Structure formats: C-alpha cells, structure tokens
Amino acid sequence: MDAFNTPEAKSSRRLTTLRDCQSRPATIARNAAMHLAYLVTAAIVLLIFVHDHGINSYERARFLDMLHGTAHKPFVCRVLAPATIRLVSSALPSSIQERINHQLIEIPFVRKTTSNMMWEPGHLTEYGVAMLLMYLALLGFAYSIRYLYDTFFWGTLRNTVPLVALAGLPVMFFCNYLYDCTTLFLFTLGLGLMAREKWLPFLIHLQPVVRQQGNHYPADFRLCPGAPEGAILDAGSRATPDLCRSQSIAVAGVRRESGDNGRIPSPRP
C-alpha cells in the first residue's frame, strides 16, 4: 500500500486540516486586529503631527506657500506633495469647495481647532486633502517597514515592528513640514525594493522620490559665490532629468556587476 494512502497518513491529514480550519478564524481575527492597530496608530500620529500649528509652524514653509509655490528655498522645491494636493483639490469645483469650507467653519469645534492650528478658513478643503495624503503616507510607511522587515527576518515581530516604528515617530517631531510623511514612506519603500532586488519597481519608484526631494540636491552643487539666484534654480531644474538618468544607470551597473555574488537573501517563505 502506498505510504501516502495508509490509514495513519489519512488520519494525520484529517487532523492537520481540522487544525487549520480551527485556527483560521483566529488568524483572521489577528490580522484584522493588526490592520486596525495600524489605522488607529497612524491617525494618532497624524493628529500629533499637525497639532499646535504643525505644518504651519515654520514661516518659511507654511502650507499655503508650499501649495502655491511661494515658499522659501529649498522647501519650495519639494513639489510632489503640494502638486498632488492641488491635483486632487482641483477635481472639486470651486463653488463646492467654498460651500464645504463655509459649512465646516460654522461648526464651533472645527472653527476653534483650525484656528489653533493656524489653518486659513477659506482653504479647509486643501487642508483636508493634505491630511488624507499624509495619513495614507503614514500607513504606507508602516507597511513598508513590514515589507523591509520580512526581507531579513520572519516571525511574530513582523506585526509589532511597524507599530513600534509608527508610535516612535512623535518623539522626532520638531519642525514639521508638509512633505515629511510622503518622504518617509517613499524612502522606506525604496529600501525594501532595493533589499529585495526589485530593480524595475525601484527605478519606477525613483521618479517620485526625485520629485519629492525636488531640485535641492542638484542645485546645491551650484551654490557658488556670486552665482545669480535665478541661474541656480534654473540649473537645478535642468539637472532633475539628469539626476534620474544617472541614478538609473548607477542602479543598473551595480545590478550587472554584482550578479549572484553578495546577493541579499530572498525573503523567507
């Protein structure tokens, strides 16, 4: 008789199936609790981030100045978050935005809270879009930490480490900027993609990272004594595509030279 079809083997398979069926509800409950913990923790961290002036705490990089491109350099060069907020906000007609702003400001709690945070009453729609974007970025950071953790380790801590990383963020809040959450998310995701050698997704992901960082780094190399300020900004703008191309070539070169040597181990199953 085939060993696979012996009564003992069949009984063992039945017991394994029974245990899997019994543990499935517990696994679903744990996963649901974990995702809920991420959602709640990200919301709390975001409220701490924007509390007490938050993204309006620094006069050289205030929210509306960042949104309209009138903030000081290098902050004005961080274009990804402001451009996304403008794009999403523009989907709503101005009449609807004005109605939403008017109805929100009539609520005493909202009026008091937005006044404490120095939010302009006529731009609450844009602030709401920014809050949503930052919240999604914090969630993305948590799942990117888990993705990066799974590259090197495996175990129950894979659910705890993202929570600890999220909960530890407020101790590093000092001068908060509009683009902080998206920068944190994009760079953490980039680390995970590089660690797993997902080069094509990494190169695609590289473009918004460069846009998020703006032209600050290329322009810094042109901060020469006596150089006209406008020329520095123009040079940085022209250098952005060159930076994307050079980074892409560097990644492709490292991938080609490394081959199978020194490869980071694949994630454990």
N, C-alpha and C positions, 0 to 999 in steps of 0.2 A: 504494500500500500504506500502511495506517495506520502512523504512526511508532511506535506502541506495540507493533506486531506485527512490526517489522523484525527480521531475524536479529541485528543488533547489540544491539537493545533486549532481546531474549530472552536473549542471551548475558550481558548486563550483569545482568539479573535473576537468572540462574542463579548468577553469581559472588557477587552480594550474598547470596543465600540460603545459598550454601555458606559464606561468611564468617560469617554469623550462626550457622549450625549449629556451625561450628568454635569460635566464641567463646562459645557458650552454656555449655559446661562450665566454662570459665574464669570466666565471670560468676557462675555458681552457686557455684563454689569461693570467689571473692572475697567474695560476700555471706555465705556460711557462716562464713568466717574473721572477717568483720566482726562478725557477731552473736555469735560465740564470744568475741571480744575484749571486747565489751560485757559479756557474762555474767561473764567472769573478772575484769575490772576492777572491776565493781560488787561482786563478792564480796570482793575485796581491800580496797576502800574501806570496805565494811561492817565487816570484821574490824578495821580500823584505828579505825573509829568507836566500836566497843564495847570495844576493848582498854583494859586498865588502868582499870577502874571504869566508863568510858564513860558510859552513860545513868544510872549511879548516882553520878556524880562530884559532883553538887551536891545537898546535903542538903535543899534546899527544893523540889526537883523530882525526887525519887527515883522509880524505876519503879513500885513498888507504890503509893506515894502518888498518883502520876498515875493509875494504873489504878483506884483506889478513890475518887478524888475528894477526897483529904485533903491534897493538896499545897498549897503556898502560892500566893496570887495573885501575878501573873496566870497562872502556869503551869497551875493547875487549870482555867482557862477554855479551854485547848486541848483540846477534847473529841473531835475526830474520831478521832485515832489510838487513844487509850485505849478509846473506845467500840467501835471496830472490833475491837480485840484481845479485849475482853470478849465481844463477839458471837460471834466465831469460836471462842473457847475454850469458851463455854457449849454449843457443839454437841457437845462430848465430855462424857460423864457423868463425874461427879467420881471414881467408882471407877477408870475408865480413866485419868484424869489422874494419880491417885495411883500407879497401877501404873507408868505411864510415868516419872513423877518418880523412883520408887524404883529402877527398872531403870537409869535414866541415872546416878543418883548413885552406883551401885555401880561404875561404870567409873572407874578411877583418874584417867585424863586429864580426863574431864568434871568429876570432883569437884575436881581441882586448878584447872582453868581457871575454872569457875564461882565458886570461892572467891576467886580473884584478881580477878574482875570484880564481886565482891560480889553475886552472884545468889543469892537465897534458894532452898535445895534443894527446898522444897515448892511452888515456882511455876515450875519449869523449862518446863512446858507453855506458860504465858503468855509466858515469855521467847522460846520457840521461835516462837510466833505473831508476836511483835513483830519478831523477826529476819526472818521471811518478809515481813512487811509493809514493813519498811524496805528490804529487798533489792528488792522489786518497785517501790518508790518510786524507788530509785536507777536502776533500769532505765528506769522511766518518765521520769525526768529526762533520761537520755541520749537517748532517742528524741524527747523534747520539744525538746531542743536541736537535734536534726537537723531536726525539723519547722519550728522557728523559722528555722534557717539556710536551709532551702530556700525560705523566703518571699522572701528578698532575694538569694540567691546560688545558683549551681549549679556543680558541678564535683567533683573528687575529694576536696576538703577536707570535703565533707559527711559522709564517713565518719570523718574524722580529728578534726574539731572536737568531737564528743561524747566521744571517748576522752580528748582533752586536758582537756575540762571535768570529766569524772569523775576523772581522775588528779590534777587540781589541787585537788580538794576537801580532802584531808587537811591541806594547809598552812593551812586556815582553821578546822580543828577546835581549839576551845579548851575550851569548856564545852558538852558535848553533851547535847541534850535528846531525849526520845522522839519528838517531833513534827517534828524538823528535816528529815528526809528527805521526809516527806509534804508539808511546806510548800514545800520546794524544787521538788518535782515539780509541785504544783498551780499555783504561781505561774508557773513556766516554761511550762506548758501554757497557762495563761491568756494569757500574752504572745503565744504563737503563734496562738491563736484570735483575739485582737484584731488582730494584724498581718494576718491573712487575712480579717478582717471576717466571721468566722463567729459572728454575734451570738447566734443561738439556742443553739448549743452553749456559747457563753461564758456566757450567762445561766444555763443549767443547771449549768455548772461552777462558777458563782459561789457556789451554795449550800454545797457542801462547803468552799469556801475560807473563807467566813464562819464556818462551824462549826469549821474547823481553827484559825482565829485566835481563836475564842471571843468573849467579850464584853468583851475587854480594851479595845479602842478606844472603843466606846460608853461604857464605864464611866469611862474616863479623863477625859471631859469633865465628869464629875460628881464629880471628886475635889476637892470644895470644903472649906475649913476648917470643921470642926465637923460635917460631914455624917456620920450614922451609917454604919458599915461595911456593915451588912446592907442599908441602903437603897441604897447604891452598887451592890452586887451585884444587887439586885432590879431597879434601874433598867437596869443593863447587860443583864439577861436579857430585860426587856421591849423593849429597844431593838434586839435582834437582828433580829426580823422587819422593823422599820422600816428598819434598815440595808440589808437585802436589797432591799426595795422601792425605797428611794431610789437605790441603785446601779443597779438595773434601769432606772428611769426616766431616770437620767443617761445610761446607755449608749444607750437608745432615742432620747433627744433629740439626742445627738451624731450618731447614725446618720442621723437625719432631716435635720439641718441641713447635714451635710457633703455629702450627695447624691453626685454624681460628682466633686466638687472635692476635691482633696487626698487622693485615694484611694491607698492603698498598692498598688504594682504587684502583680498576681497572680503566683503562683509560675511560674517558667519551666517549660516542658514538659520 
